[in-house]
């Protein structure tokens, strides 16, 4: 799954010019990748035409580099962002500090999309008992190819619903990149996301927090004592994500990376903690 170290051919200047005119910020890098993916000049022209038309580069190539891995990404599947590597880093740090006697901590990649987070954690922190779940069938098919070779399991369904019941109370790390864009803001997203990624992977409901709320509400049922829930969020949403965690019986702290423009809220299941009932609407 790691990227091939073989040098890629120098990009054709005409390709760079076409990509730059289409608004591709990293036109030279994209031209190099497209050139490496094409077997003939005609095939390269076809790939460039797809890119110029607005199709995400990752969907054209069929893969994305994420945390040093080549993650397969099919057309119509959410493309993992570079900033999500910070979620992986934080989860790996917690796994390194568990000190648990058993050899394989239980890790769940919820809202897994292509399975990039789970695959990266397996590479950094394995061996793991790794499970991934997503509601989108296309994402699940993609995640199977990325997760199963790492001895992980992929489940299709809504949040916790498809997970094996035997995982209840056993999960050491629950890593979640939940959709968090407010519904009314979907139309402001870049075209690549708005038109080519499934809405279910982007839309977090009216306030952007509806999926996070559901994740936090059931987290104590699945986490082991001292287990951790990590949710990628935004800086403007972080304080409300913290409130969701605390309301549902978890401790909560915010960790951020300026370099990656990434924010993660980390919660811990305290022994004997219980959720606070939500205020009636």
N, C-alpha and C positions, 0 to 999 in steps of 0.2 A: 504493500500500500504506500510505501514511501516513494517520493518523486524520483524520476530517473535522472542520474547525474550527467548523462550524455549532453554535450553542448548543443544548443538549438541553432539552426541556421540563421544567418543575418537576415533581418526583414527587408523586403523590397520597399524602396522609398515610395513607390506609388501606393502601396498598401497603407503605409504610415499616413500619407497625405489624405487618403480616403477616410481613414478612421478618425484622424484629427478633425477633419471637416465635419464629421458626424457628431463631434462633441466628446469623443473618447479621450479622457484626460491622460491616460497612460497608453497613448497610441503605439509607441515603440514596443513596449512590453507585450501588448495585445497582438501586434503584428508578428512578433517573434513566436508567440504561442500558437497563433493560427497557422503560421507557416510550418511549424513542427507537426501540426495535426493533419495537414493536407498532404496527400500522396502525389498530386499533380498540380500544375498551375491552374487548371480549370476548377479543381476541387477547392483550391485556395480562394479563387474568385467567388465561388459559391459561399464559402464560409464567411468571407468578408462581407458579402451582400447581406447575409443573415444578421451579422453584427451591426452593420450600418442601418438595418431596418429596425433595430432596437432590441433584438433578442439578447439576453444576458450572455456574456462571454462564457460563463461557467456552464450554461445549458448547451451552448454550441460545442464546447470541448467535452462535456460529459463528466467533468471533475472540477474540484476546487482544492487548492492547497490550504490546509487548515492545521495549525499546530505541527507543521512538518510532515503531515500525512497527505496523501492524495485521496480525497474523499469523492466517491462517485455521486454525481448529482444529475438526476434526470430532468428533462424539460417539465416545467410545471411544479417542481419541488423547491421549497424554500432553500435559498443559498446561505450557508453559514457565514456570518460576518467575522471579520478579523477581530473585532472587539470581544467576541464571545470566547476568544482564547483566554481572556482574563477570568471568566467563569471556570474554565478548565484549570487554570493555575491555582485558583483558590480552593477548588475541590481537591486537587492533587495534594496541596499542602495539608489539608485536613486529613486526608487518607494517610499521609506519611506520619501524622501525629496520633493516630488512633491508639496504637499500642495494644491492639486486640490480639489475643493469642491465636485465633483461627487464621489460617493462611490466606483466605480469600474474603475480603470485605464485600458486603453486598452494596452494589451501586445501581441506581435507577436513573436513566436518562429519560425524563418525562417531557412530553411535547418534543420528541426527539428529531423530527424532520428526517434528514438524511442519516441520522445517527452519528453526526460528527463529534458531539461532546462525549458520548460514550466511547467511541473509537479512540479519541485522543486520551481519555482517562485510562483506557486499557493499555495504551502504549506507554503512558507515563507512570502508571501506578499498579500495573498488573502484577500477579494474577488477581482477577476480580471475579465475583459472581455478578455478571453484568446483565441487566435487563434494560430494554428500551421500549417506549410505547408512544404511539401517535394515532390520531383519529383519521388521518388522511391516508387512504389506501396506496396512493402513488408514493408518498413518503415512506410508508412501511416497506414497500417493495424495494426501494432504494436502500433503506436502513438495513434490510436483511443482507444485502451484498457487502455493506460496510462493517456490520456488527458480527454476523454469524461466523465469518472466518476467524474472529478473535475469541471464539467460544462463548459469545453472548447470545441472548435470546431476544427476539423482537416480537412485540404484541400489538395488535390492532384494536383500537377502541378509544373511548373517551376517558382521558386522564387515568385514574387508578383502576377503572373498571376491568380492563383486560389483564391486569397483573395477577400472577398466581397468588392465591390466598395464603400460601405458606410464607410469603414475604412480609406479612403483617407483623409489625414489631421487630423486624430484623434488618431494616435498611440503614446502613451506616451513612451513606451520602445519597441525597436525592437532589439531582442537578436539573434545573428547569429553565429553559429559555422559552417562556410562555409568550404568546401574542400579547402585545401591550400598547398598541396604537389605538387611541380613541376612534370609535367608528367614524365620527365626523371628519377626522383628519386623514383617512385613507386616501382621499382624493388628492392630498398634497404630497404624497410620497413620490419618489422618482419613478419614471415610467417603467423601469426594469422590474421594480417590485410590484407596482400597482397593476401592471398588465400581465406579468409573467409568473408571479408567485401566487399560491392559493390564498384567498382572503382569510381562510381559517387559520393560517399561520401568522397573520398580521393583526387581525381585528381583536382588540381586547375589550370590546363593548363600549358603552357610553363613556366611561371614565378611563378606559384602558386597563382597568384593574380587575375585571370580572373573572378572568381565568386565574389570575394570581390568588384571588379570594377563594376560589374553589380548591386550588392546590393547598393553600395554607389551612383551610378548614379541615381537611382530612389528613394532614401531615402526621399528626401525633399517632394516628392509627397504624402508620406504616414505619415510622422511624424507630430504630432501636434506642434504648436509653442512652442519651448522649449523642445520638445521631444528628446529622446536620441536613438542613434544607437550604439550598442556595438557589436564588432566583435572580436572573439578570433583569435589571429594570433601567429606568432612566434617572438622571439626577433630579429632575423635577418631580418624579413619582416616588423617589426613594423613601421619603418620610412617611408617605401613606402605605407603602409596602411594609415598612417597619411596624406601623400600627396594625396591619393585618396579621403579621407574625405574632405580635404580643397578644392580640385579642384571641388568638388561637393557641395560646399556651406555650409559645416558643420565646426564647430570648432572641434578641435581634441586634445586629450591628451592620453598619454600611462599610463596604470596602470599595475604593475607587481607583482607577488608573487614568491619569491625565494623558499619558502617552497613547493609550488605546481608546480614550473617550468612553470608558466602560464603567458601569456601576453594578455592583452585586450586593444584594442583601443576604446575609448569612444568619440563619436561625439554628438554635440548638434545642433538642428535646430534653428538658429537665425532668428528672425522675419525679413522678407524682404530679406533674403539671396537667392542667385541664384547660380546655377552651372556655372563653367567656362568651355566653350567649349574645348574639347580635341584637342590637336595639331593634324593636319592631318598626317596620316601615311606617 
